[in-house]
Amino acid sequence: MDRFNTIKIFERLREINTLINIHKKGNNVLRFFYLLRDDVFVSKDRTKFFDYIIPVVPVVDSSNSYDQFISHLKNGGLFEKFNESFLQGLSLYIDDMRILKNIYNEFVIYYNKLNTIDLNCNKMLAIIAYKNLFPSDFADLQLNKGFVYTLFNSKNDFIENEIKSLQNFISQRQNHIDKLKSEHFDTIEELSVVFAHKYLNNYNWEHKQGDELNDFVTNYLNEDRIKEYLSRKQGIDYKKDEKIFELLSAVILSMALIVGCGSSKSDDELVVYFVPSRDSKEIQSATQPLADMLKEELAKEGFKFKAMLANFVINYI
């Protein structure tokens, strides 16, 4: 009765209950029991209307429906046909035991009827769950209408919009890269000196240098200038990493060719040892793709190696 979303029906039933007990012969009292949702009454009205309220703990909700699903499927010998992660995701949308049982029963009927053809059980259970959770939209789907039909019918539009979005993202990144490459300062300290001289000339900054100067500029520039400063600082960092990568590419390829010239044309492993002038972790991170590049260059010279290793000597005499 709570599906009518009105409390008047309960008021009438209470009046009937009262009239029956007034005109009823004997000492036995007739009592009505109501099973309804908590949100039908406002809290104060509910406590005034009912003599006694007994809460009912739900058997199934979205937090434990997965366990119920597993129990039914294992009892029916069907659990192995499903992907567990799929069942976990589907269970989040099922919070009623009657719906869960009906979904299971319908699946068993369809499975037994259609098991002569190769079916994806995950997809079949998904459409049956959709049928039970959104029956109206499922009926529209049979008539080429509704939300799901519109969704699939607009697939090409979604793809086209996503492609445009990715192309726009790529274009923005490319412009950003071009802007970073155009940076003409080589060090962050040079950049800090220019910004301090141009925008912070009223401050006493001439005695500062290195990180102290960089921090000073960062702290005292206004909002617009700090954005420009950080953008150009990023460009310098980009140039520095790019130069490290290009330099080490040339060094490793050159050394590898020298080592390779004294080796046989085919070997199991090529190891190149050299002493870096910068932190080894920084260089290893920047030169990660060099193994494949090295392999390709050596192959052009007729040298074939199964493994390429570049060892960075940290402790040396």
C-alpha positions in Angstrom: 0.0 0.0 0.0 3.0 2.3 0.4 3.4 2.3 -3.3 0.4 4.7 -3.6 2.6 7.4 -1.8 -0.3 8.7 0.3 -1.1 8.4 4.0 -4.8 8.8 3.6 -5.3 5.1 2.9 -3.7 4.4 6.3 -6.0 6.9 8.0 -9.0 5.2 6.6 -7.7 1.8 7.6 -7.2 3.1 11.2 -10.8 4.4 11.3 -12.0 1.0 10.1 -9.9 -0.8 12.7 -11.3 1.5 15.5 -15.0 1.0 14.3 -14.5 -2.7 14.2 -13.2 -2.8 17.8 -16.0 -0.6 19.0 -18.8 -2.7 17.6 -17.0 -6.0 18.1 -18.4 -8.4 20.7 -16.1 -10.1 23.1 -12.8 -9.2 24.7 -10.5 -10.0 21.7 -9.1 -6.9 20.1 -8.5 -6.8 16.3 -5.2 -5.2 15.3 -4.0 -4.2 11.9 -0.3 -4.7 10.9 1.2 -2.4 8.3 4.3 -3.2 6.3 5.6 -0.1 4.7 8.7 2.0 3.9 10.2 4.4 6.4 9.7 7.5 4.2 5.9 7.2 3.9 5.5 9.2 7.1 7.4 12.1 8.6 9.1 10.9 11.8 6.7 12.6 14.2 3.6 11.6 12.3 4.8 8.0 12.2 5.3 7.7 15.9 1.9 9.3 16.6 0.0 7.2 14.1 1.3 3.7 15.1 1.1 2.1 18.5 4.3 0.1 18.0 7.0 0.1 15.3 9.2 -2.9 14.6 12.2 -2.2 12.3 12.9 -4.9 9.6 16.5 -5.5 8.7 16.7 -6.0 4.9 18.0 -9.3 3.7 19.6 -7.8 0.6 21.1 -4.4 -0.1 23.7 -3.1 -2.4 26.5 -4.1 0.1 25.7 -7.8 0.3 23.8 -8.6 -2.9 27.0 -9.9 -4.4 27.1 -12.7 -1.8 23.5 -13.5 -2.5 24.2 -13.7 -6.3 27.1 -16.0 -5.7 25.0 -18.3 -3.5 22.2 -18.6 -6.1 24.6 -19.1 -9.0 26.7 -21.7 -7.1 23.6 -23.6 -6.2 22.5 -23.6 -9.8 26.0 -24.7 -11.0 26.4 -21.5 -13.1 28.9 -19.4 -11.1 31.9 -20.5 -13.2 30.3 -19.0 -16.3 30.6 -15.5 -15.0 33.4 -12.9 -14.5 33.6 -12.1 -10.8 34.4 -8.5 -11.3 31.3 -8.2 -13.5 29.1 -9.7 -10.8 30.5 -7.3 -8.2 29.8 -4.3 -10.4 26.3 -5.5 -11.3 25.4 -6.3 -7.6 25.9 -2.6 -6.7 22.6 -1.8 -8.5 20.5 -4.6 -6.9 19.2 -3.9 -3.4 16.0 -6.0 -3.4 15.8 -9.8 -2.8 12.8 -10.2 -5.0 14.5 -8.5 -8.0 17.6 -10.5 -7.4 15.7 -13.8 -7.4 13.7 -12.8 -10.5 16.9 -11.9 -12.4 18.4 -15.3 -11.5 15.2 -17.2 -12.4 14.9 -15.4 -15.8 18.5 -16.0 -16.6 18.1 -19.8 -15.9 15.1 -19.9 -18.2 16.9 -18.0 -21.0 20.1 -20.0 -20.5 18.3 -23.4 -20.7 16.3 -22.2 -23.8 19.2 -20.7 -25.7 22.1 -23.0 -24.6 22.3 -24.5 -28.1 24.1 -21.4 -29.3 27.3 -19.7 -28.1 26.2 -17.0 -25.7 28.2 -14.6 -23.5 26.6 -15.2 -20.0 27.9 -11.9 -18.7 26.1 -10.0 -21.4 22.9 -12.0 -21.2 22.7 -11.5 -17.4 23.4 -7.8 -17.9 20.4 -7.4 -20.3 18.2 -9.4 -18.0 19.2 -7.2 -15.1 18.5 -4.1 -17.2 15.0 -5.6 -18.1 14.2 -6.0 -14.4 15.6 -2.7 -13.2 14.3 -0.5 -16.0 11.3 -2.4 -17.5 9.9 0.7 -19.2 13.1 1.5 -21.0 13.6 -2.1 -21.9 10.1 -2.1 -23.5 11.0 1.1 -25.5 14.2 -0.7 -26.6 12.1 -3.2 -28.5 10.5 -0.3 -30.4 13.8 1.4 -31.2 13.2 4.0 -28.5 14.4 4.9 -25.0 17.6 5.8 -23.3 19.7 2.7 -24.2 18.6 2.8 -27.9 19.6 6.5 -28.1 22.9 5.8 -26.4 23.9 3.0 -28.9 22.4 4.9 -31.9 24.7 7.9 -31.0 27.8 5.8 -30.8 29.4 7.4 -33.9 28.7 10.9 -32.5 30.4 10.0 -29.2 33.4 8.7 -31.1 33.7 11.8 -33.2 33.4 14.1 -30.2 36.1 12.2 -28.4 38.4 12.3 -31.4 37.9 16.0 -31.6 38.6 16.4 -27.9 41.8 14.3 -28.2 42.9 16.3 -31.2 42.4 19.5 -29.4 44.3 18.2 -26.4 47.2 17.1 -28.7 47.2 20.5 -30.4 47.3 22.3 -27.0 50.2 20.1 -25.8 52.1 20.6 -29.1 51.8 24.3 -28.8 53.0 24.1 -25.2 56.0 22.0 -26.3 56.8 24.5 -29.0 56.6 27.3 -26.5 58.9 25.5 -24.1 61.4 24.8 -26.9 61.6 28.5 -27.8 62.9 29.4 -24.3 66.3 31.1 -24.8 67.5 31.0 -21.2 69.7 28.1 -20.2 69.5 28.2 -16.4 66.8 29.1 -13.9 69.2 31.5 -12.2 69.5 33.5 -15.5 65.7 33.7 -15.6 65.5 34.8 -12.0 68.0 37.6 -12.5 66.1 39.0 -15.5 62.8 38.9 -13.7 64.2 40.4 -10.6 65.9 43.2 -12.6 62.7 43.9 -14.6 60.0 43.5 -12.0 61.6 43.7 -8.5 64.1 46.5 -9.0 62.9 48.3 -5.9 64.0 45.3 -3.7 67.5 44.6 -2.6 68.1 41.4 -4.5 71.6 41.9 -6.0 73.3 40.0 -3.2 71.1 36.9 -3.7 72.0 34.0 -6.0 71.2 30.4 -6.7 68.2 28.9 -4.9 67.9 32.0 -2.6 67.4 34.2 -5.6 64.9 31.8 -7.2 62.9 31.6 -4.0 63.0 35.4 -3.6 61.6 35.9 -7.1 58.9 33.2 -6.6 57.7 34.9 -3.4 57.6 38.5 -4.5 56.3 38.4 -8.1 52.6 39.2 -8.5 50.1 36.6 -9.7 50.4 37.3 -13.4 54.2 37.5 -13.4 54.6 34.3 -11.4 52.6 32.4 -13.9 54.9 33.6 -16.7 58.0 32.9 -14.5 56.9 29.3 -13.7 55.9 28.7 -17.4 59.4 29.7 -18.6 61.0 27.8 -15.7 59.3 24.7 -17.0 60.7 25.4 -20.5 64.2 25.5 -19.1 63.7 22.2 -17.3 62.4 20.8 -20.5 65.5 22.0 -22.4 67.8 20.6 -19.7 66.2 17.1 -19.9 66.1 17.2 -23.7 69.8 18.1 -23.8 70.7 15.3 -21.3 68.8 12.8 -23.4 70.4 13.9 -26.7 73.9 14.0 -25.2 73.6 10.5 -23.6 72.0 9.1 -26.8 75.1 10.1 -28.7 77.5 9.0 -26.0 75.9 5.6 -25.6 75.6 4.9 -29.3 79.2 5.9 -30.0 80.6 3.8 -27.1 78.4 0.9 -28.1 79.7 1.0 -31.7 83.3 1.1 -30.4 82.7 -1.9 -28.1 80.7 -3.7 -30.8 83.5 -3.4 -33.3 85.7 -5.6 -31.2 82.9 -8.2 -30.6 81.5 -10.9 -32.7 78.6 -10.2 -35.0 76.2 -12.1 -32.7 76.3 -12.2 -28.9 74.0 -12.7 -26.0 74.5 -9.5 -24.2 76.1 -6.0 -24.7 77.0 -4.1 -21.5 78.2 -0.4 -21.8 79.9 1.1 -18.7 80.5 4.8 -18.4 80.8 7.4 -15.6 78.0 10.0 -15.6 78.6 13.6 -14.9 75.1 14.0 -13.4 73.1 12.0 -10.9 72.8 8.4 -12.2 69.1 8.1 -11.3 68.3 11.2 -13.3 70.2 9.9 -16.3 68.6 6.5 -16.1 65.1 8.0 -16.0 65.9 10.3 -19.0 67.5 7.6 -21.1 65.1 4.7 -20.6 64.1 4.4 -24.3 67.8 4.1 -25.4 68.0 0.3 -25.3 65.7 -0.1 -28.3 67.5 2.8 -30.2 70.9 1.2 -29.5 69.6 -2.2 -30.7 68.4 -0.7 -34.0 71.6 1.2 -34.7 73.8 -1.8 -34.0 71.6 -4.0 -36.2 72.3 -1.6 -39.1 76.1 -2.4 -38.6 75.4 -6.1 -38.5 75.7 -6.6 -34.8 72.9 -8.6 -33.1 72.5 -8.7 -29.3 69.7 -10.3 -27.3 70.1 -7.9 -24.4 71.2 -4.3 -24.0 72.5 -2.9 -20.7 73.8 0.5 -19.8 75.6 0.4 -16.4 76.3 3.7 -14.6 79.4 3.6 -12.4 78.8 5.6 -9.3 81.7 4.8 -7.1 85.1 4.8 -8.9 88.7 5.8 -8.3 
